[in-house]
Amino acid sequence: MKKIISYVAAIVLTTSIITLPGCKKETETPQTSDCKTCKALATATKPEVSAEVCTAEAEQTFRSQHLEQEISCR
C-alpha cells in the first residue's frame, strides 16, 4: 500500500511540475508597435520639433508641416 501511495504521489508531483509552468499567465507580453518618432531638426528660424507617428498618413502630415526642416523618423 505504501508503494502505491508513493507512486501516486510521484505521478501527481511530476504532472504538476510539467503542467503548471505551461498554464502560467504571461504578464509581460512585448507590445510590438508600428509607431515611430519623427524629428524635424532645428534651423536658424525654427526650433526642433518631434512627434510620435503611428501611420503613414500621420508621418506624411508631419513631413508636410515641416517642409523647410530636415526630418528624421525612427
All heavy atoms as TSV, in Angstrom:
chain	resi	resn	atom	element	x	y	z
A	1	MET	N	N	0.816	-1.184	0.000
A	1	MET	CA	C	0.000	0.000	0.000
A	1	MET	C	C	0.869	1.261	0.000
A	1	MET	O	O	0.548	2.215	-0.678
A	1	MET	CB	C	-0.917	-0.032	1.227
A	1	MET	CG	C	-1.938	1.059	1.239
A	1	MET	SD	S	-3.127	0.727	-0.056
A	1	MET	CE	C	-4.289	1.968	0.278
A	2	LYS	N	N	1.977	1.231	0.768
A	2	LYS	CA	C	2.878	2.374	0.804
A	2	LYS	C	C	3.494	2.615	-0.566
A	2	LYS	O	O	3.721	3.763	-0.962
A	2	LYS	CB	C	3.976	2.163	1.835
A	2	LYS	CG	C	3.525	2.310	3.262
A	2	LYS	CD	C	4.709	2.179	4.193
A	2	LYS	CE	C	4.272	2.319	5.636
A	2	LYS	NZ	N	5.407	2.241	6.545
A	3	LYS	N	N	3.752	1.533	-1.294
A	3	LYS	CA	C	4.337	1.642	-2.619
A	3	LYS	C	C	3.373	2.355	-3.571
A	3	LYS	O	O	3.780	3.211	-4.359
A	3	LYS	CB	C	4.656	0.238	-3.145
A	3	LYS	CG	C	5.973	0.113	-3.811
A	3	LYS	CD	C	6.212	-1.319	-4.198
A	3	LYS	CE	C	7.670	-1.508	-4.521
A	3	LYS	NZ	N	7.992	-2.834	-4.952
A	4	ILE	N	N	2.099	2.014	-3.501
A	4	ILE	CA	C	1.094	2.625	-4.379
A	4	ILE	C	C	0.955	4.110	-4.066
A	4	ILE	O	O	0.905	4.942	-4.972
A	4	ILE	CB	C	-0.268	1.898	-4.226
A	4	ILE	CG1	C	-0.144	0.476	-4.769
A	4	ILE	CG2	C	-1.366	2.655	-4.963
A	4	ILE	CD1	C	-1.364	-0.375	-4.527
A	5	ILE	N	N	0.924	4.460	-2.794
A	5	ILE	CA	C	0.803	5.866	-2.403
A	5	ILE	C	C	2.017	6.666	-2.869
A	5	ILE	O	O	1.893	7.780	-3.366
A	5	ILE	CB	C	0.611	5.984	-0.870
A	5	ILE	CG1	C	-0.738	5.399	-0.464
A	5	ILE	CG2	C	0.724	7.437	-0.419
A	5	ILE	CD1	C	-0.961	5.323	1.028
A	6	SER	N	N	3.202	6.096	-2.762
A	6	SER	CA	C	4.402	6.806	-3.205
A	6	SER	C	C	4.414	6.969	-4.723
A	6	SER	O	O	4.840	8.017	-5.239
A	6	SER	CB	C	5.667	6.105	-2.715
A	6	SER	OG	O	5.774	4.831	-3.282
A	7	TYR	N	N	3.939	5.962	-5.477
A	7	TYR	CA	C	3.848	6.075	-6.929
A	7	TYR	C	C	2.838	7.143	-7.333
A	7	TYR	O	O	3.097	7.956	-8.218
A	7	TYR	CB	C	3.462	4.742	-7.576
A	7	TYR	CG	C	4.591	3.733	-7.653
A	7	TYR	CD1	C	4.379	2.400	-7.355
A	7	TYR	CD2	C	5.870	4.109	-8.046
A	7	TYR	CE1	C	5.391	1.470	-7.423
A	7	TYR	CE2	C	6.903	3.183	-8.118
A	7	TYR	CZ	C	6.657	1.863	-7.809
A	7	TYR	OH	O	7.665	0.951	-7.889
A	8	VAL	N	N	1.686	7.147	-6.680
A	8	VAL	CA	C	0.658	8.142	-6.987
A	8	VAL	C	C	1.172	9.542	-6.658
A	8	VAL	O	O	0.988	10.481	-7.434
A	8	VAL	CB	C	-0.658	7.825	-6.228
A	8	VAL	CG1	C	-1.643	8.973	-6.343
A	8	VAL	CG2	C	-1.278	6.537	-6.727
A	9	ALA	N	N	1.835	9.688	-5.531
A	9	ALA	CA	C	2.389	10.984	-5.146
A	9	ALA	C	C	3.444	11.440	-6.159
A	9	ALA	O	O	3.488	12.610	-6.537
A	9	ALA	CB	C	2.988	10.916	-3.748
A	10	ALA	N	N	4.280	10.526	-6.611
A	10	ALA	CA	C	5.309	10.861	-7.597
A	10	ALA	C	C	4.669	11.271	-8.923
A	10	ALA	O	O	5.121	12.227	-9.569
A	10	ALA	CB	C	6.249	9.678	-7.806
A	11	ILE	N	N	3.611	10.585	-9.337
A	11	ILE	CA	C	2.925	10.917	-10.591
A	11	ILE	C	C	2.266	12.295	-10.490
A	11	ILE	O	O	2.369	13.114	-11.403
A	11	ILE	CB	C	1.899	9.816	-10.946
A	11	ILE	CG1	C	2.637	8.541	-11.359
A	11	ILE	CG2	C	0.968	10.287	-12.062
A	11	ILE	CD1	C	1.739	7.327	-11.531
A	12	VAL	N	N	1.596	12.543	-9.372
A	12	VAL	CA	C	0.938	13.842	-9.187
A	12	VAL	C	C	1.972	14.968	-9.160
A	12	VAL	O	O	1.788	16.013	-9.786
A	12	VAL	CB	C	0.078	13.836	-7.896
A	12	VAL	CG1	C	-0.391	15.232	-7.547
A	12	VAL	CG2	C	-1.094	12.893	-8.039
A	13	LEU	N	N	3.057	14.761	-8.463
A	13	LEU	CA	C	4.108	15.770	-8.387
A	13	LEU	C	C	4.725	16.033	-9.766
A	13	LEU	O	O	4.899	17.185	-10.167
A	13	LEU	CB	C	5.188	15.331	-7.395
A	13	LEU	CG	C	6.340	16.304	-7.184
A	13	LEU	CD1	C	5.831	17.609	-6.583
A	13	LEU	CD2	C	7.391	15.690	-6.290
A	14	THR	N	N	5.042	14.988	-10.489
A	14	THR	CA	C	5.626	15.121	-11.822
A	14	THR	C	C	4.659	15.834	-12.773
A	14	THR	O	O	5.063	16.724	-13.526
A	14	THR	CB	C	6.007	13.736	-12.387
A	14	THR	OG1	O	6.891	13.094	-11.465
A	14	THR	CG2	C	6.669	13.862	-13.745
A	15	THR	N	N	3.401	15.453	-12.722
A	15	THR	CA	C	2.397	16.072	-13.586
A	15	THR	C	C	2.249	17.556	-13.267
A	15	THR	O	O	2.178	18.389	-14.172
A	15	THR	CB	C	1.035	15.365	-13.424
A	15	THR	OG1	O	1.209	13.965	-13.702
A	15	THR	CG2	C	0.003	15.936	-14.366
A	16	SER	N	N	2.232	17.889	-11.986
A	16	SER	CA	C	2.073	19.296	-11.628
A	16	SER	C	C	3.302	20.115	-12.020
A	16	SER	O	O	3.184	21.263	-12.437
A	16	SER	CB	C	1.780	19.443	-10.135
A	16	SER	OG	O	2.875	19.014	-9.365
A	17	ILE	N	N	4.483	19.539	-11.915
A	17	ILE	CA	C	5.707	20.248	-12.299
A	17	ILE	C	C	5.715	20.512	-13.805
A	17	ILE	O	O	6.150	21.564	-14.259
A	17	ILE	CB	C	6.962	19.456	-11.871
A	17	ILE	CG1	C	7.107	19.523	-10.351
A	17	ILE	CG2	C	8.216	19.993	-12.551
A	17	ILE	CD1	C	8.217	18.645	-9.808
A	18	ILE	N	N	5.206	19.571	-14.562
A	18	ILE	CA	C	5.206	19.716	-16.015
A	18	ILE	C	C	4.112	20.665	-16.491
A	18	ILE	O	O	4.334	21.490	-17.369
A	18	ILE	CB	C	5.056	18.333	-16.691
A	18	ILE	CG1	C	6.323	17.509	-16.439
A	18	ILE	CG2	C	4.801	18.470	-18.187
A	18	ILE	CD1	C	6.218	16.063	-16.864
A	19	THR	N	N	2.910	20.581	-15.917
A	19	THR	CA	C	1.787	21.354	-16.435
A	19	THR	C	C	1.661	22.765	-15.882
A	19	THR	O	O	1.189	23.649	-16.580
A	19	THR	CB	C	0.458	20.622	-16.180
A	19	THR	OG1	O	0.312	20.403	-14.780
A	19	THR	CG2	C	0.395	19.313	-16.931
A	20	LEU	N	N	2.063	23.022	-14.667
A	20	LEU	CA	C	1.885	24.354	-14.092
A	20	LEU	C	C	2.644	25.457	-14.829
A	20	LEU	O	O	2.086	26.523	-15.053
A	20	LEU	CB	C	2.237	24.354	-12.605
A	20	LEU	CG	C	1.190	23.703	-11.704
A	20	LEU	CD1	C	1.663	23.724	-10.258
A	20	LEU	CD2	C	-0.148	24.383	-11.823
A	21	PRO	N	N	3.891	25.268	-15.226
A	21	PRO	CA	C	4.550	26.346	-15.983
A	21	PRO	C	C	3.861	26.621	-17.319
A	21	PRO	O	O	3.853	27.749	-17.784
A	21	PRO	CB	C	5.967	25.835	-16.206
A	21	PRO	CG	C	6.190	24.881	-15.096
A	21	PRO	CD	C	4.853	24.239	-14.852
A	22	GLY	N	N	3.260	25.611	-17.923
A	22	GLY	CA	C	2.546	25.811	-19.178
A	22	GLY	C	C	1.267	26.593	-18.988
A	22	GLY	O	O	0.790	27.266	-19.900
A	23	CYS	N	N	0.685	26.556	-17.813
A	23	CYS	CA	C	-0.557	27.274	-17.520
A	23	CYS	C	C	-0.304	28.673	-16.987
A	23	CYS	O	O	-1.247	29.436	-16.793
A	23	CYS	CB	C	-1.386	26.498	-16.497
A	23	CYS	SG	S	-1.933	24.898	-17.091
A	24	LYS	N	N	0.931	29.009	-16.741
A	24	LYS	CA	C	1.263	30.308	-16.158
A	24	LYS	C	C	0.866	31.422	-17.121
A	24	LYS	O	O	1.161	31.374	-18.309
A	24	LYS	CB	C	2.767	30.370	-15.890
A	24	LYS	CG	C	3.215	31.659	-15.269
A	24	LYS	CD	C	4.715	31.624	-15.029
A	24	LYS	CE	C	5.204	32.967	-14.586
A	24	LYS	NZ	N	6.654	32.987	-14.487
A	25	LYS	N	N	0.194	32.426	-16.599
A	25	LYS	CA	C	-0.243	33.549	-17.409
A	25	LYS	C	C	0.944	34.458	-17.699
A	25	LYS	O	O	1.695	34.814	-16.802
A	25	LYS	CB	C	-1.326	34.334	-16.673
A	25	LYS	CG	C	-1.880	35.476	-17.477
A	25	LYS	CD	C	-2.966	36.187	-16.719
A	25	LYS	CE	C	-3.471	37.365	-17.516
A	25	LYS	NZ	N	-4.464	38.111	-16.788
A	26	GLU	N	N	1.088	34.833	-18.938
A	26	GLU	CA	C	2.164	35.743	-19.332
A	26	GLU	C	C	1.772	37.151	-18.920
A	26	GLU	O	O	0.785	37.699	-19.380
A	26	GLU	CB	C	2.380	35.684	-20.852
A	26	GLU	CG	C	2.930	34.374	-21.352
A	26	GLU	CD	C	4.347	34.119	-20.906
A	26	GLU	OE1	O	5.122	35.076	-20.791
A	26	GLU	OE2	O	4.673	32.958	-20.656
A	27	THR	N	N	2.555	37.743	-18.041
A	27	THR	CA	C	2.248	39.083	-17.568
A	27	THR	C	C	2.958	40.151	-18.379
A	27	THR	O	O	2.461	41.258	-18.513
A	27	THR	CB	C	2.633	39.244	-16.087
A	27	THR	OG1	O	4.004	38.912	-15.937
A	27	THR	CG2	C	1.801	38.331	-15.207
A	28	GLU	N	N	4.097	39.833	-18.933
A	28	GLU	CA	C	4.837	40.808	-19.709
A	28	GLU	C	C	4.917	40.359	-21.154
A	28	GLU	O	O	5.852	39.695	-21.565
A	28	GLU	CB	C	6.247	40.973	-19.146
A	28	GLU	CG	C	6.292	41.643	-17.804
A	28	GLU	CD	C	7.712	41.901	-17.345
A	28	GLU	OE1	O	8.572	42.152	-18.206
A	28	GLU	OE2	O	7.950	41.827	-16.147
A	29	THR	N	N	3.913	40.729	-21.930
A	29	THR	CA	C	3.946	40.433	-23.351
A	29	THR	C	C	4.459	41.673	-24.061
A	29	THR	O	O	3.925	42.766	-23.864
A	29	THR	CB	C	2.554	40.057	-23.886
A	29	THR	OG1	O	1.632	41.089	-23.538
A	29	THR	CG2	C	2.083	38.737	-23.316
A	30	PRO	N	N	5.509	41.520	-24.832
A	30	PRO	CA	C	6.040	42.692	-25.516
A	30	PRO	C	C	5.038	43.235	-26.534
A	30	PRO	O	O	4.487	42.487	-27.326
A	30	PRO	CB	C	7.306	42.179	-26.191
A	30	PRO	CG	C	7.170	40.713	-26.234
A	30	PRO	CD	C	6.227	40.322	-25.133
A	31	GLN	N	N	4.790	44.524	-26.462
A	31	GLN	CA	C	3.865	45.165	-27.375
A	31	GLN	C	C	4.643	45.631	-28.596
A	31	GLN	O	O	5.468	46.530	-28.502
A	31	GLN	CB	C	3.215	46.365	-26.686
A	31	GLN	CG	C	2.465	46.012	-25.448
A	31	GLN	CD	C	1.008	45.794	-25.729
A	31	GLN	OE1	O	0.502	46.242	-26.730
A	31	GLN	NE2	N	0.342	45.090	-24.854
A	32	THR	N	N	4.364	45.023	-29.713
A	32	THR	CA	C	5.017	45.480	-30.923
A	32	THR	C	C	4.176	46.601	-31.506
A	32	THR	O	O	2.977	46.474	-31.671
A	32	THR	CB	C	5.169	44.342	-31.948
A	32	THR	OG1	O	3.884	43.786	-32.200
A	32	THR	CG2	C	6.096	43.272	-31.429
A	33	SER	N	N	4.814	47.687	-31.787
A	33	SER	CA	C	4.101	48.857	-32.262
A	33	SER	C	C	4.760	49.362	-33.527
A	33	SER	O	O	5.978	49.328	-33.672
A	33	SER	CB	C	4.125	49.930	-31.183
A	33	SER	OG	O	3.543	51.105	-31.658
A	34	ASP	N	N	3.942	49.842	-34.427
A	34	ASP	CA	C	4.466	50.403	-35.665
A	34	ASP	C	C	4.725	51.895	-35.530
A	34	ASP	O	O	5.030	52.567	-36.499
A	34	ASP	CB	C	3.489	50.149	-36.811
A	34	ASP	CG	C	3.393	48.675	-37.149
A	34	ASP	OD1	O	4.358	47.939	-36.859
A	34	ASP	OD2	O	2.371	48.264	-37.719
A	35	CYS	N	N	4.578	52.419	-34.322
A	35	CYS	CA	C	4.796	53.848	-34.104
A	35	CYS	C	C	6.283	54.163	-34.119
A	35	CYS	O	O	7.096	53.352	-33.712
A	35	CYS	CB	C	4.194	54.278	-32.769
A	35	CYS	SG	S	2.404	54.099	-32.695
A	36	LYS	N	N	6.590	55.361	-34.590
A	36	LYS	CA	C	7.974	55.813	-34.574
A	36	LYS	C	C	7.993	57.298	-34.250
A	36	LYS	O	O	6.979	57.988	-34.356
A	36	LYS	CB	C	8.666	55.516	-35.897
A	36	LYS	CG	C	7.950	55.966	-37.133
A	36	LYS	CD	C	8.661	55.448	-38.364
A	36	LYS	CE	C	7.822	55.679	-39.607
A	36	LYS	NZ	N	8.467	55.158	-40.800
A	37	THR	N	N	9.146	57.771	-33.864
A	37	THR	CA	C	9.309	59.172	-33.507
A	37	THR	C	C	9.955	59.904	-34.666
A	37	THR	O	O	11.025	59.518	-35.134
A	37	THR	CB	C	10.175	59.309	-32.247
A	37	THR	OG1	O	9.548	58.594	-31.192
A	37	THR	CG2	C	10.334	60.761	-31.843
A	38	CYS	N	N	9.298	60.965	-35.107
A	38	CYS	CA	C	9.839	61.794	-36.172
A	38	CYS	C	C	10.323	63.105	-35.571
A	38	CYS	O	O	9.652	63.687	-34.711
A	38	CYS	CB	C	8.779	62.076	-37.229
A	38	CYS	SG	S	8.376	60.654	-38.247
A	39	LYS	N	N	11.487	63.546	-36.024
A	39	LYS	CA	C	12.048	64.808	-35.561
A	39	LYS	C	C	12.293	65.710	-36.753
A	39	LYS	O	O	12.863	65.285	-37.760
A	39	LYS	CB	C	13.377	64.580	-34.848
A	39	LYS	CG	C	13.258	63.987	-33.489
A	39	LYS	CD	C	14.611	63.928	-32.810
A	39	LYS	CE	C	14.490	63.322	-31.436
A	39	LYS	NZ	N	15.774	63.287	-30.743
A	40	ALA	N	N	11.849	66.947	-36.607
A	40	ALA	CA	C	12.181	67.987	-37.566
A	40	ALA	C	C	13.314	68.777	-36.924
A	40	ALA	O	O	13.116	69.434	-35.900
A	40	ALA	CB	C	10.973	68.868	-37.846
A	41	LEU	N	N	14.505	68.679	-37.498
A	41	LEU	CA	C	15.694	69.272	-36.889
A	41	LEU	C	C	15.641	70.794	-36.942
A	41	LEU	O	O	15.041	71.392	-37.842
A	41	LEU	CB	C	16.941	68.733	-37.578
A	41	LEU	CG	C	17.078	67.200	-37.540
A	41	LEU	CD1	C	18.325	66.752	-38.265
A	41	LEU	CD2	C	17.086	66.697	-36.105
A	42	ALA	N	N	16.267	71.409	-35.975
A	42	ALA	CA	C	16.239	72.861	-35.830
A	42	ALA	C	C	16.966	73.544	-36.983
A	42	ALA	O	O	17.954	73.049	-37.516
A	42	ALA	CB	C	16.873	73.262	-34.509
A	43	THR	N	N	16.433	74.711	-37.349
A	43	THR	CA	C	17.083	75.576	-38.336
A	43	THR	C	C	17.351	76.911	-37.648
A	43	THR	O	O	17.077	77.080	-36.458
A	43	THR	CB	C	16.184	75.792	-39.571
A	43	THR	OG1	O	15.005	76.477	-39.160
A	43	THR	CG2	C	15.818	74.480	-40.242
A	44	ALA	N	N	17.834	77.865	-38.397
A	44	ALA	CA	C	18.126	79.182	-37.819
A	44	ALA	C	C	16.850	79.882	-37.365
A	44	ALA	O	O	16.864	80.661	-36.420
A	44	ALA	CB	C	18.868	80.040	-38.838
A	45	THR	N	N	15.732	79.585	-38.013
A	45	THR	CA	C	14.486	80.296	-37.687
A	45	THR	C	C	13.452	79.423	-36.982
A	45	THR	O	O	12.486	79.952	-36.446
A	45	THR	CB	C	13.842	80.854	-38.972
A	45	THR	OG1	O	13.602	79.772	-39.879
A	45	THR	CG2	C	14.736	81.889	-39.621
A	46	LYS	N	N	13.641	78.121	-36.993
A	46	LYS	CA	C	12.633	77.227	-36.397
A	46	LYS	C	C	13.298	76.284	-35.390
A	46	LYS	O	O	14.384	75.763	-35.632
A	46	LYS	CB	C	11.943	76.402	-37.475
A	46	LYS	CG	C	11.115	77.249	-38.418
A	46	LYS	CD	C	10.272	76.385	-39.318
A	46	LYS	CE	C	9.410	77.278	-40.192
A	46	LYS	NZ	N	8.418	76.505	-40.902
A	47	PRO	N	N	12.617	76.019	-34.272
A	47	PRO	CA	C	13.170	75.089	-33.273
A	47	PRO	C	C	12.949	73.632	-33.697
A	47	PRO	O	O	12.178	73.335	-34.599
A	47	PRO	CB	C	12.351	75.410	-32.020
A	47	PRO	CG	C	11.041	75.875	-32.556
A	47	PRO	CD	C	11.361	76.615	-33.823
A	48	GLU	N	N	13.648	72.732	-32.992
A	48	GLU	CA	C	13.459	71.300	-33.244
A	48	GLU	C	C	12.095	70.871	-32.730
A	48	GLU	O	O	11.660	71.271	-31.657
A	48	GLU	CB	C	14.548	70.494	-32.537
A	48	GLU	CG	C	14.442	69.003	-32.796
A	48	GLU	CD	C	15.578	68.228	-32.167
A	48	GLU	OE1	O	16.736	68.497	-32.516
A	48	GLU	OE2	O	15.289	67.368	-31.323
A	49	VAL	N	N	11.420	70.042	-33.533
A	49	VAL	CA	C	10.097	69.547	-33.176
A	49	VAL	C	C	10.118	68.035	-33.326
A	49	VAL	O	O	10.693	67.505	-34.278
A	49	VAL	CB	C	9.010	70.143	-34.115
A	49	VAL	CG1	C	7.639	69.624	-33.742
A	49	VAL	CG2	C	9.043	71.655	-34.073
A	50	SER	N	N	9.486	67.332	-32.373
A	50	SER	CA	C	9.388	65.884	-32.501
A	50	SER	C	C	7.957	65.459	-32.219
A	50	SER	O	O	7.233	66.111	-31.462
A	50	SER	CB	C	10.356	65.178	-31.564
A	50	SER	OG	O	10.012	65.447	-30.232
A	51	ALA	N	N	7.568	64.346	-32.848
A	51	ALA	CA	C	6.219	63.820	-32.661
A	51	ALA	C	C	6.239	62.325	-32.900
A	51	ALA	O	O	7.039	61.808	-33.689
A	51	ALA	CB	C	5.237	64.491	-33.616
A	52	GLU	N	N	5.348	61.612	-32.215
A	52	GLU	CA	C	5.212	60.173	-32.420
A	52	GLU	C	C	4.129	59.945	-33.463
A	52	GLU	O	O	3.010	60.431	-33.329
A	52	GLU	CB	C	4.837	59.481	-31.111
A	52	GLU	CG	C	4.818	57.975	-31.243
A	52	GLU	CD	C	4.589	57.288	-29.913
A	52	GLU	OE1	O	4.597	57.953	-28.873
A	52	GLU	OE2	O	4.405	56.075	-29.940
A	53	VAL	N	N	4.482	59.216	-34.525
A	53	VAL	CA	C	3.530	58.927	-35.591
A	53	VAL	C	C	3.350	57.415	-35.688
A	53	VAL	O	O	4.300	56.653	-35.540
A	53	VAL	CB	C	3.985	59.511	-36.942
A	53	VAL	CG1	C	4.003	61.023	-36.891
A	53	VAL	CG2	C	5.342	59.001	-37.349
A	54	CYS	N	N	2.119	56.996	-35.922
A	54	CYS	CA	C	1.828	55.566	-35.965
A	54	CYS	C	C	1.308	55.105	-37.322
A	54	CYS	O	O	1.142	53.908	-37.543
A	54	CYS	CB	C	0.818	55.208	-34.872
A	54	CYS	SG	S	1.451	55.491	-33.217
A	55	THR	N	N	1.028	56.034	-38.220
A	55	THR	CA	C	0.547	55.658	-39.549
A	55	THR	C	C	1.355	56.411	-40.600
A	55	THR	O	O	2.006	57.428	-40.312
A	55	THR	CB	C	-0.946	56.014	-39.720
A	55	THR	OG1	O	-1.103	57.430	-39.623
A	55	THR	CG2	C	-1.812	55.308	-38.687
A	56	ALA	N	N	1.275	55.922	-41.812
A	56	ALA	CA	C	1.974	56.577	-42.909
A	56	ALA	C	C	1.372	57.957	-43.169
A	56	ALA	O	O	2.086	58.900	-43.516
A	56	ALA	CB	C	1.899	55.721	-44.160
A	57	GLU	N	N	0.064	58.074	-42.995
A	57	GLU	CA	C	-0.598	59.362	-43.199
A	57	GLU	C	C	-0.122	60.392	-42.178
A	57	GLU	O	O	0.111	61.556	-42.508
A	57	GLU	CB	C	-2.125	59.209	-43.110
A	57	GLU	CG	C	-2.734	58.391	-44.222
A	57	GLU	CD	C	-2.657	56.884	-43.991
A	57	GLU	OE1	O	-2.427	56.445	-42.842
A	57	GLU	OE2	O	-2.806	56.143	-44.971
A	58	ALA	N	N	0.025	59.967	-40.916
A	58	ALA	CA	C	0.498	60.866	-39.875
A	58	ALA	C	C	1.938	61.307	-40.156
A	58	ALA	O	O	2.288	62.472	-39.936
A	58	ALA	CB	C	0.404	60.202	-38.507
A	59	GLU	N	N	2.754	60.380	-40.642
A	59	GLU	CA	C	4.134	60.736	-40.983
A	59	GLU	C	C	4.160	61.740	-42.132
A	59	GLU	O	O	4.908	62.724	-42.102
A	59	GLU	CB	C	4.941	59.492	-41.350
A	59	GLU	CG	C	6.385	59.794	-41.671
A	59	GLU	CD	C	7.199	58.560	-41.999
A	59	GLU	OE1	O	6.745	57.430	-41.726
A	59	GLU	OE2	O	8.312	58.731	-42.531
A	60	GLN	N	N	3.327	61.519	-43.138
A	60	GLN	CA	C	3.271	62.431	-44.278
A	60	GLN	C	C	2.786	63.814	-43.848
A	60	GLN	O	O	3.308	64.834	-44.293
A	60	GLN	CB	C	2.359	61.856	-45.374
A	60	GLN	CG	C	2.385	62.663	-46.647
A	60	GLN	CD	C	3.777	62.755	-47.249
A	60	GLN	OE1	O	4.555	61.811	-47.222
A	60	GLN	NE2	N	4.121	63.911	-47.784
A	61	THR	N	N	1.819	63.855	-42.940
A	61	THR	CA	C	1.326	65.131	-42.419
A	61	THR	C	C	2.433	65.864	-41.669
A	61	THR	O	O	2.621	67.075	-41.852
A	61	THR	CB	C	0.122	64.904	-41.483
A	61	THR	OG1	O	-0.902	64.231	-42.215
A	61	THR	CG2	C	-0.416	66.201	-40.932
A	62	PHE	N	N	3.185	65.134	-40.841
A	62	PHE	CA	C	4.297	65.741	-40.107
A	62	PHE	C	C	5.324	66.295	-41.083
A	62	PHE	O	O	5.820	67.416	-40.917
A	62	PHE	CB	C	4.946	64.711	-39.180
A	62	PHE	CG	C	6.067	65.272	-38.361
A	62	PHE	CD1	C	5.823	65.960	-37.187
A	62	PHE	CD2	C	7.392	65.102	-38.758
A	62	PHE	CE1	C	6.867	66.484	-36.431
A	62	PHE	CE2	C	8.431	65.615	-38.009
A	62	PHE	CZ	C	8.167	66.311	-36.842
A	63	ARG	N	N	5.650	65.524	-42.108
A	63	ARG	CA	C	6.640	65.973	-43.092
A	63	ARG	C	C	6.154	67.225	-43.837
A	63	ARG	O	O	6.928	68.139	-44.096
A	63	ARG	CB	C	6.956	64.855	-44.084
A	63	ARG	CG	C	7.786	63.740	-43.480
A	63	ARG	CD	C	8.080	62.641	-44.511
A	63	ARG	NE	N	8.837	61.566	-43.925
A	63	ARG	CZ	C	10.164	61.558	-43.800
A	63	ARG	NH1	N	10.874	62.575	-44.219
A	63	ARG	NH2	N	10.775	60.534	-43.241
A	64	SER	N	N	4.872	67.252	-44.175
A	64	SER	CA	C	4.352	68.403	-44.915
A	64	SER	C	C	4.272	69.656	-44.044
A	64	SER	O	O	4.337	70.778	-44.545
A	64	SER	CB	C	2.979	68.085	-45.517
A	64	SER	OG	O	2.030	67.875	-44.495
A	65	GLN	N	N	4.133	69.489	-42.739
A	65	GLN	CA	C	4.093	70.638	-41.829
A	65	GLN	C	C	5.477	71.244	-41.609
A	65	GLN	O	O	5.583	72.381	-41.180
A	65	GLN	CB	C	3.493	70.227	-40.482
A	65	GLN	CG	C	2.025	69.925	-40.537
A	65	GLN	CD	C	1.505	69.372	-39.217
A	65	GLN	OE1	O	2.287	68.981	-38.346
A	65	GLN	NE2	N	0.186	69.324	-39.083
A	66	HIS	N	N	6.525	70.481	-41.875
A	66	HIS	CA	C	7.895	70.929	-41.611
A	66	HIS	C	C	8.752	70.796	-42.874
A	66	HIS	O	O	9.831	70.197	-42.858
A	66	HIS	CB	C	8.492	70.120	-40.452
A	66	HIS	CG	C	7.666	70.181	-39.208
A	66	HIS	ND1	N	7.639	71.278	-38.388
A	66	HIS	CD2	C	6.801	69.299	-38.678
A	66	HIS	CE1	C	6.808	71.057	-37.382
A	66	HIS	NE2	N	6.285	69.860	-37.548
A	67	LEU	N	N	8.277	71.398	-43.950
A	67	LEU	CA	C	8.942	71.277	-45.254
A	67	LEU	C	C	10.351	71.864	-45.254
A	67	LEU	O	O	11.240	71.342	-45.911
A	67	LEU	CB	C	8.111	71.947	-46.336
A	67	LEU	CG	C	6.820	71.213	-46.722
A	67	LEU	CD1	C	6.024	72.055	-47.707
A	67	LEU	CD2	C	7.145	69.860	-47.313
A	68	GLU	N	N	10.581	72.928	-44.539
A	68	GLU	CA	C	11.854	73.628	-44.578
A	68	GLU	C	C	12.911	73.019	-43.659
A	68	GLU	O	O	14.038	73.484	-43.627
A	68	GLU	CB	C	11.637	75.104	-44.210
A	68	GLU	CG	C	10.676	75.792	-45.160
A	68	GLU	CD	C	10.144	77.081	-44.572
A	68	GLU	OE1	O	10.515	77.450	-43.441
A	68	GLU	OE2	O	9.333	77.734	-45.264
A	69	GLN	N	N	12.527	71.982	-42.907
A	69	GLN	CA	C	13.449	71.373	-41.944
A	69	GLN	C	C	13.821	69.968	-42.387
A	69	GLN	O	O	13.055	69.278	-43.053
A	69	GLN	CB	C	12.791	71.323	-40.559
A	69	GLN	CG	C	12.550	72.700	-39.956
A	69	GLN	CD	C	11.696	72.610	-38.727
A	69	GLN	OE1	O	10.494	72.438	-38.833
A	69	GLN	NE2	N	12.320	72.726	-37.556
A	70	GLU	N	N	15.017	69.543	-41.975
A	70	GLU	CA	C	15.441	68.168	-42.233
A	70	GLU	C	C	14.696	67.256	-41.250
A	70	GLU	O	O	14.617	67.541	-40.063
A	70	GLU	CB	C	16.947	68.039	-42.022
A	70	GLU	CG	C	17.475	66.670	-42.367
A	70	GLU	CD	C	18.982	66.588	-42.214
A	70	GLU	OE1	O	19.655	67.627	-42.216
A	70	GLU	OE2	O	19.469	65.460	-42.089
A	71	ILE	N	N	14.140	66.145	-41.748
A	71	ILE	CA	C	13.297	65.288	-40.926
A	71	ILE	C	C	13.914	63.896	-40.822
A	71	ILE	O	O	14.392	63.332	-41.801
A	71	ILE	CB	C	11.875	65.201	-41.516
A	71	ILE	CG1	C	11.235	66.588	-41.470
A	71	ILE	CG2	C	11.032	64.186	-40.760
A	71	ILE	CD1	C	9.918	66.690	-42.140
A	72	SER	N	N	13.889	63.369	-39.601
A	72	SER	CA	C	14.392	62.038	-39.327
A	72	SER	C	C	13.303	61.254	-38.592
A	72	SER	O	O	12.791	61.721	-37.572
A	72	SER	CB	C	15.645	62.128	-38.459
A	72	SER	OG	O	16.006	60.853	-37.978
A	73	CYS	N	N	12.927	60.082	-39.116
A	73	CYS	CA	C	11.912	59.240	-38.470
A	73	CYS	C	C	12.517	57.885	-38.155
A	73	CYS	O	O	13.086	57.217	-39.001
A	73	CYS	CB	C	10.695	59.057	-39.370
A	73	CYS	SG	S	9.759	60.572	-39.639
A	74	ARG	N	N	12.376	57.466	-36.885
A	74	ARG	CA	C	12.883	56.157	-36.453
A	74	ARG	C	C	11.851	55.500	-35.607
A	74	ARG	O	O	11.221	56.024	-34.794
A	74	ARG	CB	C	14.161	56.302	-35.640
A	74	ARG	CG	C	15.286	56.847	-36.445
A	74	ARG	CD	C	16.504	56.881	-35.594
A	74	ARG	NE	N	17.539	57.614	-36.276
A	74	ARG	CZ	C	18.754	57.704	-35.849
A	74	ARG	NH1	N	19.115	57.147	-34.762
A	74	ARG	NH2	N	19.647	58.387	-36.518
